[in-house]
Structure formats: C-alpha cells, structure tokens
Amino acid sequence: MLPRKRCRSLSSAIGGLVLAADTATGRLFPNDDAYTTAVLVGVAAMAITPMASLALARRRSPETNPITAPVGVPGLGRSSRTGS
C-alpha cells in the first residue's frame, strides 16, 4: 500500500499527463476535452480502488488478521487488562 503523499503525487502526475497530452503544440492551455478526460480517468480510478480493496481483503489469511486470532495466544485477541 502506498503512503498517502505518494498517492497524491501519483494522482497529480497522471492528471497532468492527461492534460499535457491534449494540449496542442504552441498552446498554453489544454482544450476542453482534456479536462473531461482527466475527470473520467479520476472517476475510473476511484471506482476501481474500493473493488480492489475488497478483493484483497477477502484473500487475507486468518493468521494475518488479529481479530480472528485464537484466544489464549498472548498479545492477540482479548486484552489482558480487562481480565476477560
């Protein structure tokens, strides 16, 4: 998983790439279609992210999930402070 700062940098770079690709030679600003394309790429990325997250969460093994760790293993499961 990428840290948030890297994700923001990657998103900015992709958006800039899309806008730069649709900027005509000698023009200062991209055409209107470039902004639409940049938004659609961002929406597609936002739609794919939760689906990939859910798919990866289902593949997680029980050994790496501390919530489902066996009771009685020190440091996992219930807290020793509560006495339960």
Secondary structure, DSSP 8 states (H G I E B T S, - for coil): ---HHHHHHHHHHHHHHHHHHTS-TT-SS--HHHHHHHHHHHHHHHHHHHHHHHHHHHT--GGG-GGG--TTSTTSSS-SSS--
